[in-house]
Amino acid sequence: MNKIIKLSIFVCAIALSNFTHAQNYTWDKLKVFSAATHVRGAASDEELQALKWLKAEYQALGYKAEVQPFTFKAKGKTYKSNNLEVVLKGQSAKTIVVGAHYDGITGTGSKGFIDNASGAIALLGVAKQLRSKPLPYTVKLVHFWAEEIGIYGSEAYVNNKENDLNNVIGMINLDTIIGGDYLYIHSAESKAYLCKKIIQSNYSVNPQLREKLISLSKSLNLKDGYKVHPQNNSYKEGQTGSWSDHYPFACKGIPVAYLESTNFFINGKDGYDGVTIHQPRIDFWNKW
């Protein structure tokens, strides 16, 4: 388990240090990706642009990027979409999934830069820095689509029988990892998520991955390390809701760690989401 946790820490450290230290490669790619693909709304031509862009970037790094098509129904219509998976083979079949959605919210003025081009391009930065590293375990980098309108991409991924999850020992979700003042890391909520859409669900609230990441983050050069929010009226200490791509994995019985950069104690109209009551932050997010 030590090696598993250390590899998880390494992956998270790379992902977040890419932005906290604004490394040239990832920061430049983030700007290019956002400019080239715009908001990337669900069922739009921008999805295919983003998919092609990401696939080409991984291929340029020497990876094979697998497109996984899926269909979903929303508001009475059926849509076709795609996830993208890159496998970094390790010495063991035991696997850590690191995921991020690559679509954005439309109709708000936002360009999807923070939510969630930041997470999507962090995966690219992880791939670049891990390509020359020997890995004790396998890492799967997965770009999910259609998170903003219903978390359809990650649901499709865990329900896809070709994606064998038996060897997956943990899932790290990168969603909105820049844009706030603090780096939080959450585990699944102890009150089980609704897992009706997940085939053969076996819910896990196991906080071990979160706790190990917290305890070891101090050994990294991340400013202040990761934080766990205390209990409030909405959530127990360190736990989070089902609104992002970690939720289907928790439903499958896989320990999850959800990383986000926000201001958790801003209690807005949607609860502790860190943004919806604070107009300067709303303006900042909409700009980006």
ABEGO torsion letter per residue (X at the ends): XAAAAAAAAAAAAAAAAAAAAGBAAAAAAAAAAAAAAEAGBBGBAAAAAAAAAAAAAAAAAGBBBBBBBBBBBBGGBBBBBBBBBBBBBBABABBBBBBBBABBBBGAGBAGAAOAAAAAAAAAAAAAAAAABBBABBBBBBBBBGAAAGGAAAAAAAABAABBAAABABBBBBBGABGBABBBBBBBBABBBBAAABBGBBBBABAAAAAAAAAAAAABABBGEBBBBBBBAABBBGBBBAABAAAAAAAAGBBBBBBBBBBAABBBAAEBAGAAABAAAAAAAAAX
